[in-house]
Structures are given as structure tokens and as C-alpha cells.
Amino acid sequence: MKVNGNGQAKILSQVELDRLFAGFDNDRDRCLFGICFHTGCRISEALQLTVNDVGTTITFRKSTTKGKKGTRSIPVNPALRKILDLYLQKFQPDSYLFPSFHNAREKGHLHRSSADLILRNACERAGLKGVSTHSFRRSALTMMSNRGVPLRVIQKISGHSSLEVLQRYLEVSDEQIGAAVGLLV
């Protein structure tokens, strides 16, 4: 768990995710972090999305991914579609999906430090500690693994370069260890 910016991002339970999403002030913030959770993407990838990157899939362009290794497209599931539609009904961005309003001339996207502040405030309202923007990615990937999604599929979704790197993201609980040992009869 992260403490003062150190350590791994906390993996959130479904109850904590629900509390946190209820703690966001507006549909934009809910949409930003909803994309991070429902696609397993990094916050920097979500912030650089353009309106054209979003449809029935969300496309993370090679130029905006860590390591610039490749473009990946993730289908929009019904839960994310609902979040996206609520946001896009109220606000119709014309370039970046999450534009910055601080410097209208530059037409840039919301900055990483702004996303961090949004999340810190929502965590405070929800009474959660140890959460970072990376918690959504770690939580999504761990939930997929816990529900039996093959690691190669999770690797394709997350864009990790190797299974070894991906496995560092996944948390193994004491209950899972107990259940695995219990299979040995």
C-alpha cells in the first residue's frame, strides 16, 4: 500500500471502488477514473485520449503508451458505456476527452497533477487511504486474474511487455493460497 507516495498502489475491493466513485464530484472525474478501471490503463494514457479514440472501443495510441510499444483497443463494457454517456451528454469535448481549462489557447489535456488532486479529494470524502491513480489499474488487473481470466489476455489488455512484469501487479490473497492448498487431497 502507498504511504506518502511510496510503495505499491492499493488494490481496491468492489465496496471501496463503489465508495470512491460515489466520492467523485462530477461525471468528468467519474469518467476519467472509470476509464482507468474498466480498461486497466494508466492515468497518463487516459488523460491523453482524444474524442476520436472513443467509440465501441477505446484506443490507446502507441504514441501515448508507456514505452511506445504498440496501440491497443479495449472494448467498452456496459458499465463504462453508462459512465461515458453521462459525461458526454453534459460535456462535448472537441479534441482531448479530458481537456484542460487552465490555458484555453494551448488546447491541452487535463494535467496529471490535477488528476492526482481530484483523486486525493475523492479519497478523503470516501475515507480511503493508500490509493493512487495506479490503484485502478492494479485493481482491474487483479480482479480479472481472480476471476480466471488467462494472464495472456490480461497482458493484451494492460499492454505489459511481459508476463513477468504483469505478475508484479497482481495481488495474491491469503484466501486464495488457502483455497489452492485445499485442492490437494
N, C-alpha and C positions, 0 to 999 in steps of 0.2 A: 504494500500500500504506500502511496506517496505521502511523505511528510516533508513539509517545507520545500517542495519541488524535487525531492529525492526519492528514489525507489520506483517500483513499477506502479502504473496506474491501477486503481482499484477496479476489480471486476464487480459489476453491479448485478444484483438479483432482479427478478422481474418486479418485485414490490418496490425496490429502490428506483428502478427505471420509471415506474409509474409515478412515484412521488416527485422525482426530478422533473419529468415532463410537465407535471401539474405546476411546478415551481417556475417555469419559464413565463416571462411577462407577456409574450406575444407570439403570433403564428410564425413570424420570421425566425425567431430563436428556436421554436419547436421544430420547424422545418430544417434548419441548419443541422441541429443535433440528431434529428430523425434520420437525415441522410447518412450521417456518420454511423449511426447504429444499424440501420436497415441495409446498408451496403458494406459495412465493415471498413469504410475508408478512413483515411487520415483527415484531420481538420483542414490541413493545407490543401488537400485535394478538393474537399467540399467548398472551401472558400473561393477557389478558382473556377468553379463551374460556371458556364455561361448558360443562358436560356436555351440555346441550341443543343446543349449537352443533355437536356432532359426531355423525355418523352415516355414511351413504354419501357425504355431502359434509361439508365444514367450512364453516360460515357465519361470515363476518366481518361483524358488525353495523355499520351506518352509525355508530352512536354510539361505536364503538371504533376506527374507522379514522382515519387522518391526514386532516384536512380535512373529515371527516364528510360525504364526498361521496356515499356510497352503500354499500349492503350488497352483498356478493359471496359466492357459494358456489363452492367448488372441490371437484371430485370427489376422493375418497380413492383413490389408486392402490394397487396390491397391496403395494408396498414400505412405504408409510406405514401401510396397514392392519395389517401384521405388527407394526410398531413400536407402534402404538396398542393393539393387542390384548394385547401383552406387558405394557404399562404398566397397562392397565385390569384385567387378570387379577389383578395383585398389589395394586392400589390402586383403590378405588372412590370417587372424589371425589363429593360430593353437590351442589356448587354450581359453583365455578370448577374447570376442568380441572386447573389447577396452583395449588392453594390454598397460602396461607402458613400456616406452623405457628407463627410467632412471636407472633401475637396471636389466639388462638382465638376470643375474643369478637367480633372485628370480621368474621371470616369473609371476609377479603380474599384476593386472589391473590398469588402469588409476586411479589416486587418486582423491578424492572428491575436494580437493583444486585446482587441475588442471582444473576440470570441472567448478568450480566457476570462475576461471580466464578466461577461454575460453568464458564463458557467459558474464562476465563483458566487455571484449573487443568487443564482437559482439554487445552488447547493446550500447556501446559507438559509434560504427560505424553506428548503426541504429537510434541513437538519442532517446533511450528509458531509462526511469528511473523507479526505484521501482521493477525491475524484478529480480527474483531469480530462482534458479533451480526448486523450487516448483511451480513457475508460470505455467509451462507446465501442471502439474498435476491439479492444480486448474482450469486452462483454459479449459482443456479437460472435466473435470467432470461437470463444469458449462455449457459448450456448449451442452453436452449430455442432461442435465436436461432441458435447454432452448428449446431443440428440441423434448421434450416429452418422452425421454427415462425414463422408470419407475425407481424409486430410488433403488429398489431391484436389478435391472440389473446393475446399476451404482455401487452399493455396491459390486457385484460379480466381476466386472472389476477392481475396485480400491483395493479390499482386505480389506476395512474398516470392523472393528469388529462389528459396529452397525450403524443403520441409523442416530442415533443422532450425532455420530462423523462425518459421511459423510456430514450431512447438514451444518456443520460449514464451509465446503469447498465451498459451493455453494453460489454464489452471486445473489441477487435479485435486479433487476434494477427498477428505478422509472417508466419506461415504462411498465414493467410487472405488477407493482402494479396498474397503471392507467388502463391497459387493463383488469385486473381482476375485478376491481371495475366497469368498464364499462359494464361488463356482467350482472350486477344487474339492470335489467329493469323491 
